[in-house]
């Protein structure tokens, strides 16, 4: 099926669109490697500055708060002025954020650095809009899978690199992340093209999250359910995500004395889990998602992925009770299979539910709601973890089941 006349992909050859997809993949990959480097060290870097578990998870929430506020801004700004300038400015912001992270000597500066990096990293909706610009509807999920694959590879190389660099000091990975983001900025400046067509309809740009824009996008069929799943699923997942390193530390390293070596060991264990997640997600989203969509459709894959994530979250405390750390790795693999199916399916369904000239705003809004979930989840996760380490995982599993019920109401799409 040919793309509609208003679709920017219609004005470019298939070879040009494939080249753009490759460029976006590499840009997002470098961005996520930098992000992934920080993940294993962030909880223990904060602990070295005197943070308690509730403060550690609030640090993750501060990053996501900026994504919540500014993902719609970046997305809708890209609808108005173009994708390329938005990507360049946002990547530059992450460079500065990571550099300040490495220089942080207090929790206040650490929070400021994460907020600045979150402001820059709110550009994923714009990257998804570039994918939507460059694909036909029937190939949309496969295109979105490239971003998922970039995430997966970022979670392979980033945490592995961060876990290796931590031996030189907790701040060193942050400086390396800043350097990688700087390389990403230079490469994007020279090779990232503009994909929004000059004749596309201009839109009103909201400076931050806007309820009016949310209601405007939700007028389309299925968009309300998809936005709700974006929020609820991400909230459930982030309850686990922000305390997983602390859970590993408390469950399998509790006998070790608190020290720099202890932090390095905890960061290394966390890195192992993230690498397993990254490898699995890359296989699903980078190699299998296109064929799976053709065989089953996005809606069925979304439901199956939600089920896999719910089971995995419920199993993590069981592994902590009865098994060695190594048993956490197959559970993490099941978790990654679920997320590998959910993320591209959600993005594809959303992009097909709105008009082409609203895709940037809709993608940005979806990412903003996901970021809101990553604000609420971590804000609660630390306190829940201090109450009982298993509670965040149980609540996350329950919320994911709620997502399954909501997703089951999504109607098949013809676009």
BELSUL-V564207 format. One record per helix or strand. SS is the DSSP state (A for helix, B for strand). FROM is the first residue (numbers start at 1). LEN is the number of residues. If there is no record, write none. Layout:
ss:SS from:FROM len:LEN
ss:SS from:FROM len:LEN
This chain:
ss:A from:8 len:4
ss:A from:14 len:35
ss:A from:53 len:29
ss:A from:83 len:21
ss:A from:107 len:27
ss:A from:137 len:32
ss:A from:172 len:20
ss:A from:211 len:7
ss:A from:223 len:19
ss:A from:244 len:9
ss:A from:260 len:37
ss:A from:298 len:25
ss:A from:327 len:27
ss:A from:356 len:32
ss:A from:391 len:17
